[in-house]
Amino acid sequence: MQPEVHDLASLDRTTLSLLDLGFDLPVVARDTVSGWSNGTSYGDPTAALNRVVAHWFNLPRWRGSAHLAARAADETPRLVPAGRSVYEADGWQITLDTRPDHEAVFSDARQADVYVMTHAMEIRRQNGTSFTAAEVNPVLAALHIGLSFALGRWVAPALPVGQNDQEQAVWGQWGPMLCDPARRTGSGWWFPEDQASLADLLACLLPVFRDSNMGQALRLQMQYAIAATVDRGFVEQRIMSGAAGLEHMTWQELVLGGRLTETEFTSRAWPAHKRLRTLLVDAGIDPGVNEDHLPAAASFAAGQQAGEARSVDGADVVTRVRNRLVHPKETQEPVYRIKGLVTETWLLTRHYLALLVLRSIGYRGSYQDLSRNKRWVGETKPVPWA
């Protein structure tokens, strides 16, 4: 591939001619040697595709369902134990193959805080029939945001190419994808060795993303959940992102679901903690605050108990701390006087949001408890509603 840059003197919008692929990529030149692109599609979007191939960036290594045979650079045969994973969902067959040297390149990527191609993916129809780009795009979107949501950080499938039954590339996409630097472990609710739970997640996600209206709402909620889960940046901004996701979720469930009118939702009779608690109880999620795991939150709840006719719980902690961060009324807010309270509020916020998103799509697998910052690796349990 030999990119050619045209009209660089303008330092403005121009194109890169990707000669080997036969199309022009719109770009914006920052200067004579750098710039960016918002991507493009090439080929025929209505062409009949037999399969789509893409490459994933920054996925961790997990044990798949089959071994892989590979060849080293010197053509020496090499076995990749449990290197292939196959999932079937909503009429699609999705195959993920890990690269043979995953451990080595992933270790280097973590040290350099960069990005590395870790897996190759193939998507086909289960029944072998053809499909179009419009039909497979929701699958790619569901996989991108679904795996990112599961891992608690952005991972991405890049440069998908659609091939016809003659294995000719007839469609493809070039574009930037959200992706975080590589990490050995994620902060998400999914334990990567639990293949049954990932299969369950995909079976729930793909039908939702096929419906553009439902997929749009779910995408936004998952984006909030990812922003609230990833352990980078200020804790306060993670709380804000999670609170926005919870607000979106309660509106969708209570107002759009027909349980409350808009006036009731915004009335004093239905404050934020009551709306959140309603969803938690419906899902079987315990709103209580475990003093052993969340001592600061339990201390805050005890201090808020005066004058309350009921026990102050996690729904109160999440909403009250968020409100005090957003609407400060004192020079030193009470939330900072209890050591660890802001962090534990973040843990509760991401825990509630992840579980409520999973329940909304009908997921019934296992999860890692995000309200606990210290737990054994691989310690999972069934979702409360299962």
C-alpha positions in Angstrom: 0.0 0.0 0.0 1.4 3.4 -1.0 -0.5 6.4 0.3 -0.3 9.6 -1.8 -1.2 12.9 -0.2 -2.7 15.5 -2.5 -3.0 19.3 -2.0 -0.9 19.4 1.2 -0.2 23.1 0.6 -3.7 24.0 1.7 -3.2 22.1 5.0 -6.9 21.4 4.8 -9.2 18.7 3.6 -7.6 16.3 1.2 -7.5 12.6 0.4 -5.1 9.6 0.7 -5.1 7.4 -2.3 -4.9 3.8 -1.0 -3.6 2.3 -4.2 -3.8 -1.4 -3.3 -7.5 -1.1 -2.4 -8.5 1.3 -5.1 -10.2 4.1 -3.1 -9.6 7.5 -1.6 -9.7 8.1 2.1 -10.9 11.6 3.1 -8.4 13.2 5.6 -7.7 16.6 7.2 -4.0 17.6 7.0 -2.7 19.2 10.2 0.7 19.9 8.6 2.8 18.4 5.8 3.4 15.2 7.7 0.4 14.6 10.0 -3.4 14.8 10.1 -6.5 12.7 10.9 -9.4 11.0 9.2 -13.0 10.3 10.2 -13.0 7.2 8.0 -15.0 6.0 5.0 -16.5 2.9 3.5 -15.4 1.6 0.1 -16.8 -0.9 -2.4 -20.4 -1.8 -2.9 -22.6 -1.6 0.3 -25.3 -3.7 -1.4 -23.0 -6.5 -2.5 -23.7 -10.0 -1.4 -21.2 -10.9 1.3 -20.2 -14.4 2.3 -18.1 -13.4 5.3 -16.6 -10.4 7.0 -13.1 -10.4 8.4 -11.8 -7.9 11.0 -9.0 -7.6 13.5 -9.4 -6.8 17.1 -7.2 -4.5 19.1 -6.3 -5.0 22.8 -8.5 -8.0 23.7 -7.1 -10.1 26.5 -6.2 -13.8 26.0 -8.7 -16.3 27.1 -9.2 -20.1 26.6 -11.3 -20.8 23.6 -13.2 -23.9 22.5 -10.7 -25.2 19.9 -7.0 -25.4 19.2 -5.4 -23.5 16.3 -2.6 -24.6 14.0 -0.3 -21.8 13.0 3.1 -21.4 11.3 6.1 -19.4 12.6 8.0 -17.0 10.4 10.3 -19.9 9.4 7.3 -22.0 8.4 7.7 -24.2 11.5 4.2 -25.6 12.5 3.0 -24.2 15.8 0.0 -25.1 18.0 -2.0 -22.4 19.7 -3.8 -24.2 22.6 -7.5 -23.2 22.9 -6.8 -20.3 20.6 -10.2 -20.3 18.8 -13.6 -19.2 20.2 -16.8 -19.7 18.2 -20.1 -18.0 19.2 -23.5 -18.4 17.6 -26.1 -15.7 18.2 -29.1 -14.2 16.3 -28.4 -16.3 13.2 -24.7 -15.3 13.1 -21.5 -17.3 13.6 -18.7 -15.3 15.1 -15.2 -16.8 15.2 -12.3 -15.2 17.2 -8.8 -16.5 16.7 -6.0 -15.2 19.0 -2.6 -14.5 17.6 0.1 -17.1 18.4 2.4 -14.6 20.1 -0.4 -12.9 22.1 1.4 -13.1 25.5 4.6 -11.5 24.2 3.0 -8.6 22.2 0.4 -7.9 24.9 3.1 -7.6 27.5 5.0 -5.1 25.3 1.8 -3.2 24.6 1.1 -2.8 28.3 4.6 -1.5 29.0 4.4 1.0 26.1 0.7 2.0 26.8 -0.1 1.5 23.1 -2.4 -0.6 20.9 -1.8 -4.0 19.4 -3.8 -6.3 17.1 -4.6 -9.4 19.3 -7.3 -11.3 17.5 -8.7 -12.0 14.0 -12.4 -12.3 13.6 -14.7 -13.9 11.0 -18.5 -13.3 10.8 -20.8 -15.5 8.7 -24.4 -16.4 8.6 -25.1 -19.7 10.5 -27.1 -21.1 7.6 -24.4 -20.1 5.0 -26.6 -17.5 3.2 -25.2 -14.2 2.0 -25.8 -10.8 3.6 -25.1 -7.1 3.0 -23.0 -4.5 4.8 -26.2 -2.9 6.2 -27.1 -6.3 7.9 -23.6 -6.9 9.4 -23.0 -3.3 10.6 -25.2 -3.7 13.7 -23.4 -6.9 14.5 -20.0 -5.1 14.4 -21.4 -2.3 16.6 -22.8 -4.7 19.1 -19.5 -6.5 19.3 -17.5 -3.3 19.7 -19.6 -1.8 22.5 -20.6 -5.1 24.0 -17.1 -6.5 24.6 -16.0 -3.0 25.8 -18.8 -2.9 28.3 -18.0 -6.4 29.5 -14.3 -5.6 30.0 -14.8 -2.1 31.4 -12.5 -0.5 28.8 -12.8 0.2 25.1 -11.6 -2.5 22.7 -12.2 -2.4 19.0 -12.6 -4.4 15.8 -10.7 -2.6 13.1 -10.9 -2.4 9.3 -13.7 -4.9 8.5 -13.6 -6.3 5.0 -16.5 -8.1 3.3 -15.8 -10.9 0.9 -18.1 -12.5 -1.6 -18.3 -16.3 -2.3 -15.2 -16.0 -4.5 -13.2 -14.6 -1.6 -13.0 -11.2 -3.3 -13.0 -8.1 -1.2 -16.1 -6.2 -2.3 -16.8 -3.9 0.7 -14.9 -2.5 3.6 -14.6 0.2 6.2 -11.7 2.5 7.2 -12.4 4.6 10.3 -11.3 5.5 13.8 -12.6 3.2 16.6 -12.7 3.9 20.3 -10.0 1.9 21.9 -8.2 2.1 25.3 -4.5 1.1 25.8 -4.0 -2.6 26.4 -4.2 -4.1 29.9 -3.9 -7.6 31.2 -7.0 -7.3 33.3 -10.1 -5.2 32.9 -12.3 -3.4 35.4 -15.5 -4.9 33.9 -18.1 -7.3 35.2 -17.1 -10.1 32.9 -14.4 -12.6 33.7 -12.7 -13.4 30.3 -12.4 -17.1 31.0 -16.1 -17.4 31.4 -17.0 -18.2 27.8 -20.6 -19.2 28.6 -21.4 -15.8 29.9 -19.9 -14.1 26.9 -22.0 -16.3 24.6 -25.1 -15.3 26.7 -24.2 -11.6 26.4 -23.9 -11.8 22.6 -27.2 -13.7 22.3 -28.9 -10.9 24.2 -27.1 -8.0 22.4 -27.3 -8.8 18.7 -31.2 -8.8 18.5 -31.3 -5.5 20.4 -28.8 -3.8 18.1 -30.7 -5.1 15.1 -33.5 -2.7 16.2 -32.1 0.8 15.6 -34.3 2.5 18.3 -33.5 0.0 21.0 -29.9 -0.2 20.0 -29.4 3.5 20.2 -30.7 3.7 23.8 -28.6 0.6 24.9 -25.5 2.0 23.2 -25.8 5.2 25.2 -26.3 3.4 28.5 -23.3 1.1 27.8 -21.2 4.1 26.9 -22.0 5.7 30.3 -21.3 2.3 32.0 -17.8 2.1 30.3 -17.0 5.6 31.3 -18.1 4.9 34.8 -16.2 1.6 35.1 -12.8 2.3 33.5 -10.3 3.1 36.3 -8.7 6.2 34.7 -9.3 9.9 35.3 -10.9 11.5 38.3 -13.2 9.4 40.5 -15.7 12.3 40.5 -16.1 12.2 36.7 -16.7 8.5 36.8 -19.5 9.1 39.3 -21.0 11.7 37.0 -21.0 9.4 34.0 -22.5 6.6 36.0 -25.2 8.9 37.4 -26.1 10.0 33.9 -26.4 6.4 32.9 -28.6 5.6 35.9 -30.8 8.6 35.2 -31.2 7.5 31.5 -32.1 4.0 32.7 -34.7 5.1 35.2 -36.3 7.4 32.7 -36.5 4.6 30.1 -37.9 2.0 32.6 -40.3 4.2 34.5 -41.5 6.8 32.0 -41.1 5.2 28.7 -42.1 1.9 30.3 -45.4 3.6 31.3 -45.1 3.2 35.1 -44.8 7.0 35.7 -45.8 10.1 33.9 -43.2 12.8 33.2 -44.8 15.0 35.8 -44.6 12.2 38.4 -41.0 11.4 37.5 -39.9 14.9 38.2 -42.1 15.4 41.3 -40.9 15.5 44.9 -42.9 12.3 45.5 -40.4 10.5 43.3 -36.8 11.7 44.2 -33.8 10.2 42.6 -33.1 7.7 45.3 -36.7 6.3 45.2 -36.5 5.9 41.4 -33.2 4.1 41.6 -34.3 1.9 44.5 -37.4 0.9 42.6 -35.3 -0.5 39.7 -32.9 -2.2 42.1 -35.7 -3.9 44.0 -37.4 -5.0 40.7 -34.2 -6.6 39.6 -33.6 -8.3 42.9 -30.4 -6.2 43.5 -29.8 -5.7 47.2 -29.7 -1.9 47.9 -28.2 -2.5 51.3 -24.6 -1.3 52.1 -22.2 -4.0 53.2 -20.1 -2.5 56.0 -17.3 -5.1 55.5 -16.9 -4.2 51.8 -18.0 -0.5 51.8 -17.1 0.9 55.3 -17.1 4.5 54.2 -20.4 4.3 52.5 -21.9 2.5 55.5 -20.5 5.3 57.8 -22.1 7.9 55.5 -25.4 6.1 55.5 -25.4 5.9 59.3 -24.8 9.6 59.5 -27.7 10.3 57.2 -30.1 8.1 59.2 -31.4 10.9 61.6 -35.0 11.8 60.8 -35.4 9.0 58.3 -38.4 6.7 58.6 -36.5 3.9 56.8 -32.9 2.6 56.6 -30.6 4.7 54.4 -29.3 2.4 51.7 -27.0 2.3 48.6 -29.6 4.2 46.5 -29.4 7.1 49.0 -25.6 7.0 49.1 -25.2 7.1 45.3 -27.7 9.9 44.7 -26.9 12.0 47.7 -23.1 12.0 47.2 -23.6 12.7 43.5 -25.9 15.7 44.3 -23.4 17.1 46.8 -20.6 16.8 44.2 -22.8 18.6 41.6 -24.5 21.1 43.9 -21.9 22.1 46.6 -23.4 24.3 49.4 -20.3 24.4 51.7 -16.6 25.2 51.3 -15.8 21.6 52.3 -18.4 19.1 51.3 -19.2 16.3 53.9 -18.4 13.7 51.2 -14.7 14.4 51.6 -14.7 14.2 55.3 -15.2 10.5 55.2 -12.1 8.9 53.8 -12.9 6.6 50.9 -16.5 7.7 50.5 -16.1 9.1 47.0 -14.3 5.9 45.8 -17.0 3.7 47.3 -19.8 5.8 45.8 -18.1 5.2 42.4 -18.0 1.4 43.1 -21.7 1.3 43.9 -22.6 3.5 40.9 -20.8 1.3 38.4 -22.1 -1.8 40.1 -25.8 -0.7 39.9 -25.5 0.6 36.3 -23.8 -2.5 34.9 -26.4 -4.8 36.5 -29.3 -2.7 35.4 -28.0 -2.7 31.8 -27.6 -6.4 31.9 -31.1 -7.0 33.2 -32.6 -4.7 30.5 -31.3 -7.0 27.8 -32.3 -10.2 29.5 -28.8 -11.4 30.4 -28.8 -14.4 32.8 -25.2 -15.4 33.1 -22.6 -14.6 35.8 -20.8 -11.4 36.7 -18.0 -10.0 38.9 -19.3 -7.7 41.7 -18.1 -4.2 40.8 -19.1 -2.9 44.2 -16.1 -4.7 45.6 -12.6 -3.3 44.9 -10.9 -6.3 46.4 -11.9 -9.8 45.3 -10.4 -13.0 44.0 -9.5 -13.2 40.4 -12.4 -15.1 38.6 -14.8 -14.7 41.6 -18.2 -14.5 39.9 -21.8 -15.3 40.8 -25.1 -15.5 38.9 -27.0 -12.2 38.3 -29.6 -11.6 41.0 -32.6 -12.2 38.7 -31.3 -15.5 37.4 
